[in-house]
Amino acid sequence: MKLLLLEEVEKLGHLGDEVEVRDGYGRNYLIPQGKAILATANNVKEFQHHKGIIQRKLKKLKGEAETQAEAIGKLRIQVSKKVGDQGKLFGSVTSQEIADLVEAQGVQIDRRKIQLSDPIKALGEFEVPLKLHPEVTAKIHVTVSAEEEPKADAEEETATSEQAETESA
C-alpha cells in the first residue's frame, strides 16, 4: 500500500514522503491516526500544492525545537534513589521519571523523545540524549545519587529529644 505521510513517523519517513507499507499497518494505524493518506494522484497533486505552507511550518517547528534544546542543555537533573548494601539501586531511573523532573523545572517534554536505551540502574552522572526534531538533538545531564537513610535522622532526633528531657528535668 502506497501512502503519503502527513507527519514524521519514526523509522518510516518524514512529512511528505511517499512510502510503501503493509496494508494492515496503513489501514489500521497510519490512516486512522491521521499520520498518512493514500498516495493517489489527486492526493499527491493536492499535497504538492500545499508544500510551501508545510515547509514554513516545519521551519517553525525546527526553530522551536532548537530553543527547547538550548533550555534543556542548561538543565541539571538530580535523582535520589534507595541503594542496597553493594551500591546497587532499588529500582531504576526511567524516561518517564526524567520527563517528570524536567517538567518540574518548567520545560515541557514528551517522554518518547527521551532516547534512553535502558533504564539507569547505577549511581553516577549520565548524559541522556533527546531527539526533539529529526534535525535537532539535545542532552540532559542526570545525576543519580544515594538517598539519605531516614534511620540516621530518626536516631539523631531521638538523641536530641532525650537530651532535651534530661535538661528540662
N, C-alpha and C positions, 0 to 999 in steps of 0.2 A: 504494500500500500504506500503510495507516494503522498507525503504530507508537506505542508508549508508551515514552518514554525513561527508562532506569534510571539514567542519569548524564548529566552535561553533555557535549554533543557540539558542538565548535566549529563555528560558522556554521550550526547546525541548531536547537539548543534546549537547555533546561535540564532537570533532573531532573523527571519527572512531566508534561512537555509531551507532548501528542498531536500528532504530526507526520505529514505526508504525504510519502513518499519514493518513488523509483522502486523497482520490485520487486527488481532486481539489487542495488542498494545495501543494501536491507533484508535480503534473504536471504543475501547473500554477505559482508557486512561487519558491520552493526549487530547482527543477531541472534546470529551465531556468536561475536562478541566479547563478548557479554553486555551490550551497551550499550542494547539495546531489546528489547521483546517485542511481539507482535501486539496491537493495540488491540481485543481482543474485549470484549464486555460483561462477561464474567466477570473478565478480567484488569483492566479498569478499576475494577470494583467492589472487587476484592481490593487494588488499589493505593490506592484511597481509604481503605480500612480501615487500611493501614499508613502513611498520610501523616504522622501525628503523629510516629512514630518517625523517619521520614526527615527531617522538618523539624528535629528535635533534632540529628540527625547533621549536617545542613547548617550549623546554627549553630556546632557544634563545629568543623567544617572551616573555617568563616569565621574563627573565633577563632584557630585555629592559623595560618591564612594571615596574619592581622594581626600576630601575634607574629613570624612569619618575616619579614614586611615590615619590621618595626622593626629586626630584626637585620641584614637586608640593607641597609637605608638607611644604616647606620653604616659599611658596608664601603667600602674604597677599594682598587680592583684596579690593580696596576701591571703592565704588559706591556712587555717589551723585545723589539724586532724588529730584524732587519737592515735597513739603509737604503741605498739607492743614492746615486749622486752628486748627483742632483737632489732628494734628500729623500723619494723615494718608497719605500714599504715593499716588501720582497721578501715576497710572500705577503699574508696578511690576518689579522685577528683575528675568529674565528668565534664563534657562540653556544656551540659545544661547548667551545672553549678558555676562554671566560668561565665556563661552568659548572664546568669542572675547577678553575679558580683560586678560585672561590667555595667549592667543596667543600674545597679545601686550607686554607681559613680556618675550616673547621668548620661550614659551613652547607650542608645538603643541598638541592639544587635540580635540577629536571629541565630539560634544555636546551631542551625545547619550550616552556617557559614564558617564555623569553627572547624578547622581541619585537624582534629585530634585523632590520630590513627588508633590509639588505645588509651583508655583512661590512665591518668597519672597515679602510680601506686608507690611512689617513693618520695622521700624528703629531698628538698633542694630547690634550685631555680630552673625554670623551664621557659623556653620561648615557644609559644603556641601560635601557629600560623592561622590566618583568617583569609578567606577568599571573598572579598566584598563585591567584586565585579570581575568579569573574565580577564580584565587587564590590570586590576588593582588588588594587591595583597597587602596585608599588614601583619604585625606580630604583637602579641600581648605577652608581657613579662609576668609570669606566675611564680610566686614563691610559696612552697609548701613547707610548713613548719610544724613542729610537735605542739599539740595543745597542752597548756598548763594543766597539771593534775589538780583537781579540786581538793584532794585529800590533804595536801600540804597546807592549803589555805584554811581548811577546817581545823587542822591541828594548831595552827597559829592563833585562830580565833578562840579556840578552847583555852590555850595558854594565856592569852591576854584577858579573857573573862575570868579565869582563876586568879590572876594577879589582881584584877580589879576587886574581886570579892575579898581577897586577903587584906588588901589595903583599906577597904571600907570597914572591915571588922575590927 
